[in-house]
Amino acid sequence: MTSNEAPVADWVTIPDLYRDPFPIYERLRAEGGVHWVPQVGRYLITSYEAVHETELDQEVFSADEQGSLQIRAMGHSMLRRDDPEHYVERKAWQPALRPGAVQRIWKSKFERNAERYLEELVARGPGADLIWDFAAPFAAESLRELIGLHNATQQDLQRWSQTMIDATGNYADDPEVWALGKQSFDEVDAALDEMLVWHAANPNESLLSQLLQIPDYRMPLDRIRANVKMTIGGGLNEPRDALGVAAWGLLTHPEQRAAVDRDPSLWHAVFDETIRWVAPIGLYSRQATRDTELAGVRLPAGARLGICILSANRDERVWARPADFDIRREAKPHLAFGKGVHVCLGAWAARAEVAEVALPLLFSSLEGLSLVDEDPAEIGGWVFRGMLKLPVTWNGRRTVAPEARDRDAAAPRVAVVGSGPAGSFTAQALRRTFPAAPIDVFDELPTPYGLVRYGVAADHQGTKAVARQFDRLFSEEGVRFRGNCRLGVDVALEELERAYDVVVLATGMHCDARLPVPGATLARVRGAGAVTRFLNGHPDEAAPDPLGEQVVVVGHGNVAMDLARLVARDAAGLEGSDIDDAAHGRFTDGVRTVHLVGRSAPADAKFDPVMVRELAGLQGVRHVVHGAGELSDDGRDARIDAVRALIAGGDATDEPRVSVEWWFGLAPERLEGDERVEAAVFRGPDGEVRIPASDVVTAIGFTADEGSPVEPGSHPDGRVSPGLYTAGWLRRGPRGTIPDQRADARELARIVAADLQSGAVTVGAPGLPGVEGETDFDGWRRIDMRERLTAAPGRERAKLPSREAQLAAARDEHLELPPLRTAASAEIGAGVPTTILFGTESGGAELVADELARMLGADADVEVRDLAETTAAGLDPARLHLLVCATYGDGEVPGAAQPFHRELCVERPDLSGVRYAVFGMGDRSYDRTYSRGSELVDEALQACGASRLGEYGRHDAGGSISAADAARDWAAGVFAEVSAATVGR
């Protein structure tokens, strides 16, 4: 792409930016996103993509700006340093700000402070200012205690913070602003000189005390001073302004306020939407270290950049209607806390202060809280932006929380059609939203769980284990399963709409998308979905002709990886699965070569690199790679590294059972043959490539079933009409994983609740009488029992092959069902000695590790250990190891875990017999390196002979599901696999 000189935005003025920067930013984004702005004396970076790119490369876009206003205002803090200097200071600053410390130590202090300043607000009476009479003193006092500045007042911190922040944003070079900032600068130094002596003699939990207790590091005094000033600036204004803007947003959007009243779990969504909508820190600086290009614009070495977070968080290419405050919008990773190595250290504390403490207390305590019409709120700023004033009024104190008042309201009668992940998660979310609601879940098959039972690969039992939590939905939570009820055959949609107040369609998409090339209708061209259902024993999937010697799989997504793995595995590799060995053998025994063909280069392929490595590890399989091109070896692209490993180990098998040939950069042109396919022809950079084929299997997605009740994707918000909704792939089209369905289910439950609250949905429907031939949950338990009793050695179950066989088992009264296990008797991980290892940077992985330990229960044999304090010799083969690992920066192992990782890579200890499972934490917006830190540790463990169990768990920091929730689901699957393996032995 040709680069251009930066356009000059000489029409932008600082006063206009202060009043309202958003129209200016909208125009700048539309004109490219990188401009020279003379009034500011730097290039303003305004598009999300360009801002994100600057975060990825600190070698080119340095935080250590020469002549930085922040350095002049506060000193040279870690925010204005790059790694490795930055990392050393960040690590020293972390202990008091880690999420575990926030929850154990600081949250109770935040609660005490919030109650104190709420009482002071109430004492001032209606008309008091929510910012200056509540938010600011609350944030200042909480920060004063956290830092340990016991010789200062909260008023001091407010003054210091504001004057130093004003100096940091003093692009107009106002001498009075500099003078006030210098006065605060000196006062902070004087206070610190006294308190550092006191904390050295009186160790405690504060930030200053923790800093002085680090055994092997002493931060120089000038750096302590600079970092404390940085903390006073950001640590006060971020929670203050987030709290103020959130209150303003809710008070001007009463329907969203009502939603939070009904569902307090939305407070975190309020927090994230608030700081996306109006980022408290609106701009920070970077400097180009060399001539470079950004968004097609040339930047010279030394160029000073203004990274405009306020603008990036309203980029139309990322968010629909970005100027709207909408707590229900699809979760996407905002940039308010920064990205990369400089992600905000105080994020956990700010989230606890605002989302968990102050906002819930404020809105649950004051009846009729509202704005003062005659004294309107004001907002301002562009480098830092927040409420300038927010007068409020109220008419009393609440004694009963709104959600408690709503609890006894009439509940709707609900029908969910489809019991796969989307349907079951939706029933789960609706049960939590409406505890008293009668909920029926229908399925066309006699068995529940849809995709989990018939779509997930048979050798991935860890993924299938999500069915265990769905079991509790039907056995303990009062949801009714109604199987063998076909929509449009046994019951019409119109009948359901008359019988239920709320109907949710979650019937999914099952038809394989047809390859849009000539020859796609030839015999022996099949869809991956149909093949997977057959191998999973679906009763409606007829046995296909066996595969021949040369199988071409079109597609490089995870479905293609699953298919190739199932075809290439031998019987020994299917230990612990629920595969039908006879069917698998007949279908795959003739295969000698599998060609995996995709359009993209390795870096852009759609596969999960962990699944590629799983394929690479199959015994008796040789891998050959075509068209990968030159592959970087910087270790920061998981997909490229996985393909490089295929190339390196491709000839390791002398006499392979099966060869897997990987083809990159080829687009399908046509399929050749007379009556049946004989070859697949693709086009690549060097022309046509013809691959002989006995069979072609397409893995290019799914399309709507014939007779689908609605057009998939036509109702992306899930609402067809009030009372009729869609979930899963019917809602969004064929995209999203099983964990994604949980997030969608929660959102849909909120939409249903809002329709009920508004009166669009009424209650009183009678329900649907019994349908002839339907099965219930006990019927499913009999089917499940019969399948497990007849399982071959080393197999999870032997699936009943037909509807008739399933119905016969469901009605077999001679199958005596055991008592349902209660929650207490079905504790996850019971009897499995477990060590939870965490590798963390900012503390998120530690928090998840603690949550998993609590999930396992006080009586469990569980220990939690930091990888920083772990050696290979400490990995006990008698214990299961759950590894929870974050990613640092752009694809690195967390710093504290690097010695452990280095030991594995350099010394290669023998870890045969060690069992572990991995949960990787990362940010999916870093497409190349998402969860790469955990993958590097995983690869090193496997290279030393350790065995990974279960699914590779992941959590996206930008998603709407909490890391703890995702980790609990992952761990449940791991323990289910361990339990099944134990029973199998």
WODA-V8728 format. One record per residue. RES is the residue in one letter. PHI is phi in whole degrees, 0 to 359 (NA if undefined). BURIAL is 1 if it has 24 or more other C-alpha atoms within 12 Angstrom, else 0. Layout:
# WODA-V8728
res | phi | burial
RES | PHI | BURIAL
RES | PHI | BURIAL
This chain:
# WODA-V8728
res | phi | burial
M | NA | 0
T | 283 | 0
S | 267 | 0
N | 232 | 0
E | 291 | 0
A | 293 | 1
P | 295 | 1
V | 261 | 1
A | 258 | 1
D | 280 | 0
W | 273 | 0
V | 276 | 1
T | 239 | 0
I | 295 | 1
P | 301 | 0
D | 293 | 0
L | 299 | 1
Y | 296 | 1
R | 294 | 0
D | 199 | 1
P | 284 | 1
F | 292 | 1
P | 297 | 0
I | 295 | 1
Y | 296 | 1
E | 300 | 1
R | 293 | 0
L | 296 | 1
R | 297 | 1
A | 297 | 0
E | 264 | 0
G | 128 | 1
G | 95 | 1
V | 223 | 1
H | 222 | 1
W | 274 | 1
V | 242 | 1
P | 303 | 0
Q | 300 | 0
V | 265 | 1
G | 74 | 1
R | 198 | 1
Y | 277 | 1
L | 267 | 1
I | 254 | 1
T | 241 | 1
S | 273 | 1
Y | 300 | 1
E | 298 | 1
A | 290 | 1
V | 299 | 1
H | 299 | 1
E | 297 | 1
T | 295 | 1
E | 284 | 1
L | 279 | 1
D | 224 | 1
Q | 285 | 1
E | 289 | 1
V | 264 | 1
F | 249 | 1
S | 275 | 1
A | 281 | 1
D | 275 | 1
E | 284 | 1
Q | 287 | 0
G | 72 | 0
S | 297 | 1
L | 297 | 1
Q | 293 | 1
I | 296 | 1
R | 294 | 1
A | 281 | 1
M | 232 | 1
G | 99 | 1
H | 271 | 1
S | 273 | 1
M | 298 | 1
L | 296 | 1
R | 253 | 1
R | 231 | 1
D | 254 | 1
D | 294 | 1
P | 273 | 0
E | 301 | 0
H | 302 | 1
Y | 298 | 1
V | 300 | 1
E | 287 | 1
R | 299 | 1
K | 299 | 1
A | 291 | 1
W | 276 | 1
Q | 287 | 1
P | 310 | 1
A | 284 | 1
L | 253 | 1
R | 295 | 1
P | 301 | 1
G | 298 | 1
A | 293 | 1
V | 301 | 1
Q | 286 | 1
R | 283 | 0
I | 249 | 1
W | 271 | 1
K | 299 | 1
S | 295 | 0
K | 289 | 1
F | 300 | 1
E | 298 | 1
R | 298 | 0
N | 293 | 1
A | 298 | 1
E | 296 | 1
R | 299 | 1
Y | 280 | 1
L | 294 | 1
E | 298 | 0
E | 293 | 0
L | 298 | 1
V | 297 | 1
A | 296 | 0
R | 287 | 0
G | 86 | 0
P | 308 | 1
G | 100 | 1
A | 296 | 1
D | 267 | 1
L | 296 | 1
I | 282 | 1
W | 275 | 1
D | 256 | 1
F | 220 | 1
A | 299 | 1
A | 293 | 1
P | 296 | 1
F | 298 | 1
A | 295 | 1
A | 291 | 1
E | 293 | 1
S | 297 | 1
L | 290 | 1
R | 302 | 1
E | 291 | 1
L | 297 | 1
I | 291 | 1
G | 97 | 1
L | 270 | 1
H | 286 | 1
N | 265 | 0
A | 238 | 1
T | 252 | 0
Q | 295 | 1
Q | 295 | 0
D | 300 | 1
L | 297 | 1
Q | 299 | 1
R | 294 | 1
W | 300 | 1
S | 300 | 1
Q | 293 | 1
T | 289 | 1
M | 286 | 1
I | 293 | 1
D | 300 | 1
A | 292 | 1
T | 299 | 1
G | 260 | 1
N | 277 | 1
Y | 290 | 1
A | 276 | 0
D | 58 | 0
D | 284 | 0
P | 296 | 0
E | 294 | 0
V | 298 | 1
W | 296 | 1
A | 294 | 0
L | 293 | 1
G | 295 | 1
K | 294 | 1
Q | 298 | 1
S | 294 | 1
F | 307 | 1
D | 290 | 0
E | 294 | 1
V | 296 | 1
D | 301 | 1
A | 295 | 0
A | 296 | 1
L | 294 | 1
D | 305 | 0
E | 286 | 0
M | 285 | 1
L | 295 | 1
V | 295 | 0
W | 296 | 0
H | 293 | 1
A | 297 | 0
A | 267 | 0
N | 226 | 0
P | 301 | 0
N | 204 | 0
E | 270 | 1
S | 290 | 1
L | 299 | 1
L | 296 | 1
S | 293 | 1
Q | 298 | 1
L | 299 | 1
L | 285 | 1
Q | 267 | 1
I | 296 | 0
P | 290 | 0
D | 241 | 0
Y | 207 | 0
R | 234 | 0
M | 287 | 1
P | 302 | 0
L | 301 | 0
D | 297 | 0
R | 281 | 1
I | 300 | 1
R | 300 | 1
A | 296 | 1
N | 287 | 1
V | 294 | 1
K | 296 | 1
M | 300 | 1
T | 292 | 1
I | 296 | 1
G | 294 | 1
G | 289 | 1
G | 289 | 1
L | 259 | 1
N | 288 | 1
E | 296 | 1
P | 295 | 1
R | 301 | 1
D | 285 | 1
A | 296 | 1
L | 295 | 1
G | 293 | 1
V | 292 | 1
A | 298 | 1
A | 298 | 1
W | 299 | 1
G | 300 | 1
L | 289 | 1
L | 289 | 1
T | 258 | 1
H | 226 | 0
P | 299 | 0
E | 291 | 1
Q | 284 | 1
R | 298 | 1
A | 296 | 1
A | 296 | 1
V | 289 | 1
D | 303 | 1
R | 285 | 1
D | 225 | 1
P | 297 | 1
S | 294 | 1
L | 282 | 1
W | 301 | 1
H | 291 | 1
A | 295 | 1
V | 301 | 1
F | 300 | 1
D | 292 | 1
E | 292 | 1
T | 299 | 1
I | 282 | 1
R | 286 | 1
W | 297 | 1
V | 224 | 1
A | 291 | 1
P | 302 | 1
I | 263 | 1
G | 274 | 1
L | 206 | 1
Y | 221 | 1
S | 254 | 1
R | 218 | 1
Q | 222 | 1
A | 287 | 1
T | 275 | 1
R | 204 | 0
D | 301 | 0
T | 207 | 1
E | 228 | 1
L | 220 | 1
A | 53 | 1
G | 79 | 0
V | 246 | 1
R | 285 | 1
L | 237 | 1
P | 280 | 1
A | 304 | 0
G | 89 | 0
A | 301 | 1
R | 269 | 1
L | 245 | 1
G | 253 | 1
I | 274 | 1
C | 267 | 1
I | 294 | 1
L | 306 | 1
S | 283 | 1
A | 302 | 1
N | 286 | 1
R | 237 | 1
D | 286 | 1
E | 296 | 0
R | 281 | 0
V | 249 | 1
W | 240 | 1
A | 285 | 0
R | 47 | 0
P | 295 | 1
A | 283 | 1
D | 276 | 1
F | 273 | 1
D | 213 | 1
I | 287 | 1
R | 262 | 1
R | 294 | 1
E | 300 | 1
A | 293 | 1
K | 222 | 1
P | 288 | 1
H | 282 | 1
L | 245 | 1
A | 297 | 1
F | 263 | 1
G | 79 | 1
K | 218 | 1
G | 65 | 1
V | 289 | 1
H | 260 | 1
V | 303 | 1
C | 301 | 1
L | 292 | 1
G | 270 | 1
A | 300 | 1
W | 296 | 1
A | 293 | 1
A | 298 | 1
R | 297 | 1
A | 295 | 1
E | 302 | 1
V | 269 | 1
A | 281 | 1
E | 261 | 1
V | 238 | 1
A | 292 | 1
L | 298 | 1
P | 302 | 1
L | 295 | 1
L | 300 | 1
F | 281 | 1
S | 272 | 1
S | 259 | 1
L | 252 | 1
E | 285 | 0
G | 69 | 0
L | 301 | 1
S | 203 | 1
L | 283 | 1
V | 261 | 1
D | 301 | 0
E | 279 | 0
D | 225 | 0
P | 294 | 0
A | 293 | 1
E | 227 | 1
I | 227 | 1
G | 199 | 1
G | 113 | 1
W | 220 | 1
V | 285 | 1
F | 231 | 1
R | 228 | 1
G | 190 | 1
M | 289 | 1
L | 274 | 1
K | 202 | 1
L | 209 | 1
P | 295 | 1
V | 225 | 1
T | 225 | 1
W | 200 | 1
N | 236 | 0
G | 161 | 0
R | 259 | 0
R | 280 | 0
T | 250 | 0
V | 234 | 0
A | 296 | 0
P | 301 | 1
E | 293 | 1
A | 291 | 0
R | 294 | 0
D | 282 | 1
R | 296 | 0
D | 268 | 0
A | 295 | 0
A | 301 | 0
A | 259 | 1
P | 282 | 1
R | 270 | 1
V | 240 | 1
A | 241 | 1
V | 246 | 1
V | 259 | 1
G | 116 | 1
S | 248 | 1
G | 287 | 1
P | 304 | 1
A | 297 | 1
G | 292 | 1
S | 290 | 1
F | 296 | 1
T | 295 | 1
A | 300 | 1
Q | 298 | 1
A | 294 | 1
L | 291 | 1
R | 298 | 1
R | 289 | 1
T | 283 | 1
F | 235 | 1
P | 302 | 1
A | 263 | 0
A | 287 | 1
P | 288 | 1
I | 233 | 1
D | 248 | 1
V | 247 | 1
F | 261 | 1
D | 215 | 1
E | 289 | 1
L | 265 | 1
P | 291 | 1
T | 250 | 1
P | 271 | 1
Y | 88 | 1
G | 44 | 1
L | 302 | 1
V | 298 | 1
R | 279 | 1
Y | 243 | 1
G | 247 | 1
V | 287 | 1
A | 305 | 1
A | 297 | 1
D | 267 | 1
H | 249 | 1
Q | 293 | 1
G | 298 | 1
T | 291 | 1
K | 294 | 1
A | 294 | 1
V | 301 | 1
A | 300 | 1
R | 298 | 1
Q | 286 | 1
F | 291 | 1
D | 307 | 1
R | 296 | 1
L | 302 | 1
F | 272 | 1
S | 268 | 0
E | 237 | 0
E | 253 | 1
G | 76 | 1
V | 271 | 1
R | 259 | 1
F | 268 | 1
R | 231 | 1
G | 270 | 1
N | 61 | 1
C | 239 | 1
R | 267 | 1
L | 294 | 1
G | 89 | 0
V | 240 | 0
D | 273 | 1
V | 209 | 1
A | 270 | 0
L | 301 | 1
E | 297 | 0
E | 298 | 0
L | 297 | 1
E | 294 | 1
R | 284 | 1
A | 274 | 1
Y | 230 | 1
D | 286 | 1
V | 229 | 1
V | 237 | 1
V | 245 | 1
L | 266 | 1
A | 225 | 1
T | 274 | 1
G | 74 | 1
M | 225 | 1
H | 238 | 1
C | 280 | 1
D | 290 | 1
A | 295 | 1
R | 278 | 1
L | 294 | 1
P | 275 | 0
V | 222 | 0
P | 302 | 0
G | 91 | 1
A | 292 | 1
T | 262 | 1
L | 297 | 1
A | 297 | 1
R | 72 | 1
V | 258 | 1
R | 231 | 1
G | 262 | 1
A | 296 | 1
G | 297 | 1
A | 296 | 1
V | 296 | 1
T | 296 | 1
R | 295 | 1
F | 299 | 1
L | 294 | 1
N | 269 | 1
G | 76 | 1
H | 294 | 1
P | 293 | 1
D | 262 | 0
E | 261 | 0
A | 293 | 0
A | 293 | 1
P | 278 | 1
D | 298 | 0
P | 301 | 1
L | 289 | 1
G | 271 | 1
E | 288 | 1
Q | 246 | 1
V | 250 | 1
V | 256 | 1
V | 254 | 1
V | 264 | 1
G | 129 | 1
H | 237 | 1
G | 274 | 1
N | 291 | 1
V | 296 | 1
A | 296 | 1
M | 296 | 1
D | 302 | 1
L | 296 | 1
A | 299 | 1
R | 294 | 1
L | 294 | 1
V | 290 | 1
A | 277 | 1
R | 289 | 1
D | 263 | 1
A | 300 | 1
A | 296 | 0
G | 284 | 1
L | 257 | 1
E | 305 | 1
G | 84 | 1
S | 271 | 1
D | 244 | 1
I | 287 | 1
D | 274 | 1
D | 300 | 1
A | 295 | 0
A | 294 | 1
H | 298 | 1
G | 297 | 0
R | 301 | 0
F | 281 | 1
T | 245 | 1
D | 299 | 1
G | 276 | 1
V | 284 | 1
R | 243 | 1
T | 221 | 1
V | 245 | 1
H | 261 | 1
L | 260 | 1
V | 241 | 1
G | 226 | 1
R | 284 | 1
S | 268 | 1
A | 287 | 1
P | 307 | 1
A | 295 | 1
D | 251 | 0
A | 294 | 1
K | 270 | 1
F | 285 | 1
D | 280 | 1
P | 301 | 1
V | 296 | 1
M | 288 | 1
V | 295 | 1
R | 294 | 1
E | 296 | 1
L | 298 | 1
A | 295 | 1
G | 271 | 1
L | 291 | 1
Q | 288 | 1
G | 76 | 1
V | 239 | 1
R | 256 | 1
H | 242 | 1
V | 233 | 1
V | 244 | 1
H | 239 | 1
G | 74 | 1
A | 284 | 1
G | 73 | 0
E | 283 | 0
L | 249 | 0
S | 293 | 0
D | 236 | 0
D | 277 | 0
G | 74 | 1
R | 249 | 1
D | 232 | 1
A | 298 | 1
R | 293 | 1
I | 297 | 1
D | 297 | 1
A | 295 | 1
V | 289 | 1
R | 300 | 1
A | 294 | 1
L | 299 | 1
I | 295 | 1
A | 296 | 0
G | 256 | 0
G | 299 | 1
D | 259 | 0
A | 292 | 0
T | 261 | 0
D | 290 | 0
E | 236 | 0
P | 289 | 0
R | 288 | 1
V | 222 | 1
S | 252 | 1
V | 249 | 1
E | 255 | 1
W | 262 | 1
W | 238 | 1
F | 246 | 1
G | 75 | 1
L | 243 | 1
A | 255 | 1
P | 295 | 1
E | 252 | 1
R | 192 | 1
L | 248 | 1
E | 249 | 1
G | 154 | 1
D | 277 | 0
E | 258 | 0
R | 233 | 0
V | 294 | 1
E | 235 | 1
A | 200 | 1
A | 245 | 1
V | 248 | 1
F | 237 | 1
R | 243 | 0
G | 232 | 1
P | 301 | 0
D | 256 | 0
G | 106 | 0
E | 283 | 0
V | 233 | 1
R | 253 | 1
I | 245 | 1
P | 302 | 1
A | 213 | 1
S | 274 | 1
D | 211 | 1
V | 235 | 1
V | 243 | 1
T | 267 | 1
A | 231 | 1
I | 242 | 1
G | 117 | 1
F | 230 | 1
T | 226 | 1
A | 295 | 1
D | 288 | 0
E | 295 | 0
G | 82 | 0
S | 303 | 1
P | 296 | 1
V | 217 | 1
E | 286 | 1
P | 303 | 1
G | 82 | 1
S | 279 | 0
H | 227 | 0
P | 296 | 1
D | 274 | 1
G | 90 | 1
R | 256 | 1
V | 282 | 1
S | 198 | 0
P | 304 | 1
G | 103 | 1
L | 233 | 1
Y | 223 | 1
T | 237 | 1
A | 220 | 1
G | 66 | 1
W | 292 | 1
L | 297 | 1
R | 281 | 1
R | 251 | 1
G | 89 | 1
P | 283 | 1
R | 212 | 1
G | 105 | 0
T | 264 | 1
I | 302 | 1
P | 300 | 1
D | 299 | 1
Q | 293 | 1
R | 297 | 1
A | 298 | 1
D | 298 | 1
A | 297 | 1
R | 296 | 1
E | 296 | 1
L | 295 | 1
A | 300 | 1
R | 291 | 1
I | 295 | 1
V | 299 | 1
A | 298 | 1
A | 294 | 1
D | 294 | 1
L | 294 | 1
Q | 297 | 1
S | 283 | 0
G | 92 | 0
A | 294 | 0
V | 245 | 1
T | 249 | 1
V | 249 | 1
G | 127 | 0
A | 293 | 1
P | 277 | 0
G | 91 | 1
L | 255 | 1
P | 298 | 0
G | 303 | 0
V | 259 | 0
E | 303 | 0
G | 87 | 1
E | 288 | 1
T | 251 | 1
D | 246 | 1
F | 291 | 1
D | 296 | 1
G | 298 | 1
W | 297 | 1
R | 297 | 1
R | 291 | 1
I | 301 | 1
D | 301 | 1
M | 296 | 1
R | 298 | 1
E | 294 | 1
R | 286 | 1
L | 294 | 0
T | 260 | 0
A | 293 | 1
A | 289 | 1
P | 304 | 1
G | 81 | 1
R | 240 | 1
E | 289 | 1
R | 197 | 1
A | 242 | 1
K | 294 | 1
L | 290 | 1
P | 276 | 1
S | 220 | 0
R | 300 | 1
E | 298 | 0
A | 294 | 0
Q | 294 | 1
L | 295 | 1
A | 298 | 0
A | 292 | 1
A | 298 | 1
R | 258 | 1
D | 278 | 0
E | 292 | 0
H | 284 | 0
L | 280 | 0
E | 280 | 0
L | 279 | 0
P | 288 | 0
P | 301 | 0
L | 295 | 0
R | 287 | 0
T | 279 | 0
A | 302 | 0
A | 293 | 0
S | 275 | 0
A | 246 | 0
E | 301 | 1
I | 294 | 1
G | 78 | 1
A | 302 | 1
G | 80 | 0
V | 251 | 1
P | 299 | 1
T | 227 | 1
T | 245 | 1
I | 259 | 1
L | 257 | 1
F | 231 | 1
G | 240 | 1
T | 225 | 1
E | 247 | 1
S | 259 | 1
G | 110 | 1
G | 298 | 1
A | 293 | 1
E | 295 | 1
L | 298 | 1
V | 296 | 1
A | 300 | 1
D | 296 | 1
E | 296 | 1
L | 295 | 1
A | 297 | 1
R | 294 | 0
M | 299 | 1
L | 288 | 1
G | 98 | 1
A | 294 | 0
D | 270 | 0
A | 284 | 0
D | 274 | 0
V | 224 | 1
E | 227 | 1
V | 245 | 1
R | 224 | 1
D | 280 | 1
L | 300 | 1
A | 296 | 1
E | 245 | 0
T | 240 | 1
T | 238 | 1
A | 300 | 1
A | 295 | 0
G | 275 | 0
L | 272 | 1
D | 267 | 0
P | 300 | 0
A | 280 | 0
R | 242 | 1
L | 273 | 1
H | 250 | 1
L | 259 | 1
L | 260 | 1
V | 248 | 1
C | 224 | 1
A | 271 | 1
T | 238 | 1
Y | 260 | 1
G | 57 | 1
D | 257 | 1
G | 98 | 1
E | 250 | 1
V | 294 | 1
P | 309 | 1
G | 307 | 1
A | 294 | 1
A | 268 | 1
Q | 296 | 1
P | 300 | 0
F | 297 | 1
H | 296 | 1
R | 296 | 1
E | 300 | 0
L | 296 | 1
C | 286 | 0
V | 270 | 0
E | 270 | 0
R | 47 | 0
P | 295 | 1
D | 280 | 0
L | 249 | 1
S | 303 | 0
G | 95 | 0
V | 282 | 1
R | 250 | 1
Y | 208 | 1
A | 228 | 1
V | 237 | 1
F | 235 | 1
G | 264 | 1
M | 246 | 1
G | 195 | 1
D | 230 | 1
R | 295 | 1
S | 291 | 1
Y | 271 | 1
D | 300 | 1
R | 287 | 1
T | 237 | 1
Y | 307 | 1
S | 61 | 1
R | 296 | 1
G | 303 | 1
S | 292 | 1
E | 295 | 1
L | 296 | 1
V | 293 | 1
D | 301 | 1
E | 297 | 1
A | 293 | 1
L | 297 | 1
Q | 296 | 1
A | 295 | 1
C | 267 | 1
G | 97 | 0
A | 288 | 1
S | 248 | 1
R | 272 | 1
L | 248 | 1
G | 69 | 1
E | 285 | 1
Y | 279 | 1
G | 281 | 1
R | 215 | 1
H | 224 | 1
D | 263 | 1
A | 298 | 1
G | 270 | 1
G | 275 | 1
S | 265 | 1
I | 268 | 1
S | 291 | 1
A | 299 | 1
A | 295 | 1
D | 297 | 1
A | 297 | 1
A | 291 | 1
R | 296 | 1
D | 298 | 1
W | 299 | 1
A | 296 | 1
A | 300 | 1
G | 293 | 1
V | 298 | 1
F | 292 | 1
A | 296 | 1
E | 293 | 1
V | 298 | 1
S | 297 | 1
A | 297 | 1
A | 294 | 0
T | 293 | 0
V | 297 | 0
G | 298 | 0
R | 283 | 0
